[in-house]
């Protein structure tokens, strides 16, 4: 995993108190939504969840990822 991307994702999620969807994370990191990045960011968020750093909740048809408090 790219450590720079991981840090940027965690920093972004910390600033967003309501969390973010994978799509919102992609738009923030890359400047626009790119479907080809979806699997990578989803896998990264799943990895961070397994490490206990983030959690997810199903809302409005999509998972919202948040930094675990």
N, C-alpha and C positions, 0 to 999 in steps of 0.2 A: 504494500500500500504506500502511496505517495504521502510522506509525512506532512508536506506543505498543504496538500488538499485536506488532509485530516484536521490539521490545526485550523484551517479556514472554515471548515464545516462546523467544528465545535464552537469557534468564536461566533459564527453566524447564529447558531442555535442558542447560545447564551444570550445574545442580544434580543432574540425573538421570544418573548415570554410565552406566547401562545404556541410555540413550536413552528415547524415548517414541514411541508410535504416534500417528497423527493423532487418533484418538478420545481418547487420554489428554491430548493437548494441548488439545483442545476442552473436555474436562471441567475442566481446570485453569483455563483462561482465562475460560470462561463459567459455571463452577460446575456445569454439567450438560451431558450430550451433546445436541447439537442437530444433526440430520442436515443441516439447511440450511446449517450452517457448514462442513461437510466440504470442499466444493470450494474455499472461500476459504482454509482453513488448508493444504490440500494444495498449492494454488497458491503460497502464501506460502513453504512449506517447499521447494518446487521452485525458487523464485526464490533462496532462501538457498543452496540447493545449487549453483545456477549461479554464484553469487558466490563459492563456495568456502568458505562459512561452516559448512555442515552436510553430513553424508553420511548415507546410508541403507543398511540391510542387511535382507534379507528373512529374517524369523524367525517361525516358528509361524503362517504364513498371513497375515502383515501386515508392512509395512515399519516398522522401528524407526529413527527419526531421531536422530542424535547430533551434537553440536558437533564439527566437524573439529579434530583435534589437530595 
